[in-house]
Amino acid sequence: MLQGKRSWVFPKPPVIVATGTVVGPDEGQGPLASDFDLVHPDLEIGQPSWEKSERLLLEQAADIAIQNAKLSKDKLNFYVGGDLMNQIISNSFAARTIGAPYIGVFGACSTSMESLALASLIVGSGAGDYVLAGTCSHNCTAEKQFRYPTEYGSQKPPTAQYTVTGAGAAIVAKSGEGPVVTATTMGKIMDLGITDPFNMGAAMAPAAVDTIQGHFEDTGRDPGYYDLIVTGDLASVGHPLASEMLRRNGVPMEKTNFQDCGLMIFDIKKQKVQAGGSGCGCSATVTYGHLLKKMHKGELRRMLVVATGALLSPLSYQQGETIPCIANAVAIESNANVQ
């Protein structure tokens, strides 16, 4: 199963049998709105705090995935998830209602693929039959924790990104109908000395490049193997940087369908989202909603999702630390394609 230095290649690929995606109003006005299961018209979602709203997003996404899989909660062997909040409280509290044995993880915005990779490992190794993977973010919770109080209304520079309000969940099983996870590549910490929390794209780009190159080295695949290679949330600053870094490293992406979830979920020309989307919910909702729907329609056969995360905290920023970053990659292919 281990191939190369940091990739898992599954002889019997685990199956993504169902997903659930829930988003907020800005995402519901974006170009992918029709591909989400549930769109809320407001940020509060009837809750007394934004943190409770974020938790509800995740609970709803998990419920939708379980319903779509035609399972009961007691069939879940494990739940693997995390988020951006201190002590990953959105997931820890949502795990109370999900009810499955809980494995909490933190990879910042890379958590969507970190949790999917670990869920696939559990199923692929025979340690579980059904594993739920999920993550979430909320614009108002993340912005007030990592930057300025949301009510302050401060002006943001054009390099800043707009945290996605959304949650995505997927159920991974040892058999069934749906796309399969054929390989994963876990990221290494990359830190090129950037300290600006309003320039996450530039900080995370080297991590995406390192993981993409590591994936090709471990698996023997090349960019042409995939119909789509998509980064998590590098947005309009980080994604061109990643393309240029890959080109300089001898991995040209010009002929590759190379996109970014942070540029797909919003229309950055029409919506006030600065450089594009970010947050744990960004790659989760785009992958489990839009991209897997394209795969079900036969428009994609193979894709590599490379979710990126900046592992800073308010404390590390206040102490003048640089921003360590990571990227975790999951190769997803249509079931018919690997049979």
C-alpha positions in Angstrom: 0.0 0.0 0.0 2.9 2.4 0.8 4.4 3.5 -2.5 7.5 5.7 -2.6 8.1 7.9 0.4 4.6 9.3 1.3 1.9 7.9 -0.9 -0.7 5.2 -0.4 -1.8 3.3 -3.4 -4.8 1.1 -2.9 -4.9 -2.4 -4.5 -8.7 -2.4 -3.9 -9.7 1.2 -4.1 -12.1 2.4 -1.4 -15.4 3.8 -2.8 -16.9 7.3 -2.1 -20.5 6.0 -1.9 -22.1 9.3 -1.0 -21.5 13.0 -0.2 -23.3 15.9 1.3 -22.6 19.7 0.7 -24.1 22.7 2.5 -23.1 26.3 1.8 -24.0 29.9 2.7 -25.4 32.8 0.7 -22.3 34.0 -1.1 -21.5 30.5 -2.3 -25.2 30.2 -3.3 -24.6 33.3 -5.6 -21.5 31.8 -7.2 -21.2 29.8 -10.4 -21.4 26.4 -8.7 -24.6 27.0 -6.7 -26.6 24.3 -8.4 -24.1 21.6 -7.5 -24.6 22.0 -3.7 -27.2 19.9 -1.8 -28.3 22.8 0.4 -27.9 26.6 0.2 -28.7 28.8 3.1 -29.9 32.3 2.4 -28.2 33.8 5.5 -25.1 33.4 7.6 -26.9 32.8 10.9 -28.9 29.8 9.9 -31.2 30.4 12.9 -28.4 30.1 15.4 -27.4 32.5 18.2 -23.7 32.5 17.2 -21.6 32.0 14.0 -19.7 29.2 15.7 -23.0 27.3 16.2 -24.0 28.1 12.7 -20.7 26.5 11.4 -21.4 23.4 13.5 -24.9 23.1 12.0 -23.5 23.3 8.5 -21.4 20.2 9.2 -24.1 18.3 10.9 -26.4 18.9 7.9 -23.7 17.9 5.4 -23.1 14.7 7.4 -26.8 13.9 7.6 -27.2 14.4 3.9 -24.3 12.1 3.1 -25.6 9.4 5.4 -29.1 9.7 3.8 -27.6 9.6 0.3 -25.7 6.4 1.3 -28.9 4.9 2.6 -27.2 4.1 5.9 -28.0 4.5 9.5 -25.5 6.3 11.8 -24.8 3.1 13.7 -23.3 1.6 10.6 -20.4 4.2 10.6 -17.2 2.7 12.1 -15.4 6.1 12.4 -15.8 9.8 11.7 -12.6 11.7 10.6 -12.9 15.5 10.6 -11.5 18.8 11.5 -11.8 22.6 10.9 -10.2 25.9 11.6 -11.7 26.8 15.0 -9.6 26.6 18.2 -9.5 23.0 19.3 -11.5 22.0 16.1 -14.6 22.7 18.1 -17.0 22.6 15.1 -16.1 19.0 14.4 -15.7 17.9 18.1 -19.2 19.3 18.9 -20.8 18.0 15.7 -19.3 14.5 16.5 -21.7 14.4 19.5 -24.6 14.2 17.2 -22.9 12.1 14.5 -22.3 9.5 17.1 -19.5 7.5 15.5 -16.1 7.0 17.0 -14.3 10.2 16.3 -10.8 10.9 14.9 -10.1 14.7 15.0 -7.6 16.0 12.6 -6.1 19.5 11.8 -4.6 20.5 8.5 -6.2 23.9 8.2 -7.7 24.3 4.7 -6.1 21.0 3.7 -8.3 19.1 6.1 -10.8 18.0 3.4 -8.3 15.8 1.7 -6.4 14.9 4.9 -9.6 13.5 6.3 -10.6 11.7 3.0 -7.1 10.2 2.8 -7.2 8.9 6.4 -10.8 7.6 5.8 -9.6 5.8 2.7 -6.6 4.3 4.6 -8.9 2.9 7.3 -11.2 1.3 4.7 -8.4 0.2 2.4 -6.5 -1.5 5.2 -9.6 -3.3 6.4 -9.9 -1.4 9.7 -13.4 -0.2 8.9 -16.3 -0.8 6.5 -17.9 2.7 6.5 -16.0 5.9 7.4 -17.3 9.4 7.3 -14.9 12.2 6.4 -15.9 15.9 6.8 -14.9 19.4 7.4 -16.4 22.9 7.5 -15.7 26.6 7.7 -17.7 29.8 8.2 -16.7 33.2 6.9 -17.5 35.1 10.1 -15.9 32.6 12.5 -12.6 32.3 10.6 -12.3 36.0 9.8 -12.7 37.1 13.4 -10.4 34.4 14.8 -7.5 34.9 12.3 -7.7 38.5 11.2 -10.0 41.3 12.5 -13.3 41.2 14.3 -16.0 40.7 11.7 -18.0 43.7 12.9 -15.0 45.9 12.4 -15.5 45.9 8.7 -11.8 46.6 7.9 -10.7 47.0 4.3 -8.7 44.0 3.0 -5.8 44.0 0.5 -6.3 42.4 -2.9 -4.2 39.4 -1.9 -6.6 38.5 0.9 -9.0 35.6 0.4 -12.6 35.1 1.4 -13.4 32.3 3.7 -16.0 29.9 2.4 -19.1 29.3 4.5 -19.8 25.7 3.8 -19.3 22.1 4.8 -18.6 18.9 2.9 -18.9 15.3 4.0 -18.2 12.0 2.2 -18.8 8.4 3.2 -16.0 6.0 2.2 -16.8 2.3 1.9 -15.0 -0.9 0.9 -17.5 -1.6 -1.9 -20.5 0.1 -3.6 -21.3 2.4 -6.4 -19.4 5.7 -6.9 -15.9 7.1 -7.6 -12.9 5.5 -6.0 -9.8 6.7 -4.2 -6.8 5.1 -6.0 -4.0 6.9 -4.2 -3.1 9.6 -1.7 0.0 11.7 -1.1 0.5 13.3 2.3 2.2 16.6 2.5 5.3 17.9 4.2 5.5 21.3 6.0 6.8 24.0 3.7 7.7 27.5 5.0 9.3 30.1 2.7 9.2 32.8 5.4 5.9 34.6 4.6 4.3 36.2 7.7 1.3 38.1 6.1 -2.0 36.3 7.0 -3.5 38.3 4.1 -1.3 36.6 1.6 -2.2 32.9 2.1 -2.0 32.0 -1.6 1.7 32.9 -1.8 2.4 31.1 1.5 0.7 27.9 0.5 1.8 27.6 -3.2 5.2 25.9 -2.3 3.4 23.2 -0.3 1.1 22.5 -3.3 4.0 22.2 -5.6 5.9 19.9 -3.2 3.0 17.5 -2.8 2.2 17.4 -6.5 5.8 16.6 -7.4 6.0 14.1 -4.6 2.8 12.4 -5.9 4.3 12.0 -9.4 7.6 10.7 -8.0 5.9 8.1 -5.8 3.3 6.9 -8.2 5.1 7.2 -11.5 2.2 9.1 -12.9 2.5 12.4 -14.7 0.2 15.4 -15.2 -1.3 13.8 -18.4 -2.7 10.9 -16.3 -5.3 13.2 -14.9 -8.2 15.0 -16.6 -8.0 17.6 -13.8 -5.5 18.6 -11.2 -7.1 21.1 -8.8 -5.6 22.9 -5.8 -7.6 23.7 -2.7 -7.5 27.4 -2.2 -4.5 29.1 -3.7 -6.8 31.6 -5.5 -5.6 34.3 -7.9 -2.3 35.0 -6.2 -1.1 31.5 -5.3 -2.3 29.5 -8.2 -0.2 31.3 -10.9 2.8 31.1 -8.5 2.3 27.3 -8.2 2.1 27.0 -12.0 5.3 28.9 -12.4 7.1 27.0 -9.7 6.1 23.7 -11.3 7.3 24.9 -14.7 10.7 25.9 -13.2 11.0 22.5 -11.5 10.4 20.7 -14.8 6.7 19.9 -14.3 5.0 22.0 -17.0 1.3 22.3 -16.5 0.4 24.2 -19.7 -1.3 21.3 -21.3 -2.9 20.1 -18.0 -6.3 21.1 -16.8 -4.9 22.8 -13.7 -7.5 24.7 -11.7 -8.2 25.9 -8.2 -11.2 25.5 -5.9 -10.9 29.0 -4.6 -11.2 30.4 -8.1 -14.1 28.1 -9.0 -16.5 28.6 -6.1 -16.8 32.4 -6.6 -16.9 34.7 -9.5 -14.1 37.0 -8.4 -15.0 39.6 -11.0 -18.5 40.0 -9.8 -18.4 39.0 -6.1 -16.4 40.9 -3.4 -14.1 38.1 -2.5 -10.7 39.7 -3.1 -8.4 37.0 -4.5 -10.9 34.2 -4.2 -12.1 31.5 -1.8 -10.4 29.8 1.1 -11.3 27.9 4.2 -11.8 24.2 5.0 -15.2 24.3 3.3 -13.7 25.5 0.0 -12.1 22.4 -1.4 -14.6 20.2 0.5 -17.7 21.7 -1.1 -16.2 22.1 -4.6 -14.9 18.5 -4.6 -17.8 16.7 -3.0 -20.4 18.8 -4.8 -19.3 20.2 -8.2 -16.4 17.9 -9.2 -17.9 14.6 -8.1 -21.1 15.5 -10.0 -18.9 16.0 -13.1 -17.4 12.6 -12.5 -20.8 11.0 -12.2 -21.8 12.6 -15.5 -18.7 11.1 -17.2 -17.1 14.6 -17.7 -14.1 13.6 -15.6 -12.5 10.2 -15.3 -9.4 11.0 -13.1 -8.6 13.9 -10.9 -6.1 14.8 -8.3 -7.4 17.1 -5.6 -4.5 18.9 -3.7 -6.0 20.7 -0.7 -3.7 23.3 0.8 -3.5 24.6 4.3 -1.8 27.4 6.2 -1.0 26.2 9.8 -0.8 29.5 11.6 -2.7 30.5 14.7 -3.5 34.0 16.1 -0.9 33.3 18.8 1.9 32.4 16.3 1.1 35.4 14.2 1.3 37.7 17.3 4.6 36.2 18.1 6.0 37.1 14.7 6.2 33.5 13.4 6.3 32.7 9.7 3.4 30.6 8.2 4.1 26.8 7.9 1.9 25.3 5.1 0.9 21.8 3.9 -0.9 20.2 1.0 -2.6 16.8 1.0 -3.5 15.1 -2.3 -6.1 12.5 -3.1 -6.5 10.8 -6.5 -10.1 10.1 -7.3 -11.2 8.1 -10.4 -14.5 6.9 -11.8 -15.3 3.4 -10.7 -15.7 2.2 -14.3 -12.3 3.7 -15.2 -10.4 1.4 -12.8 -12.4 -1.9 -13.4 
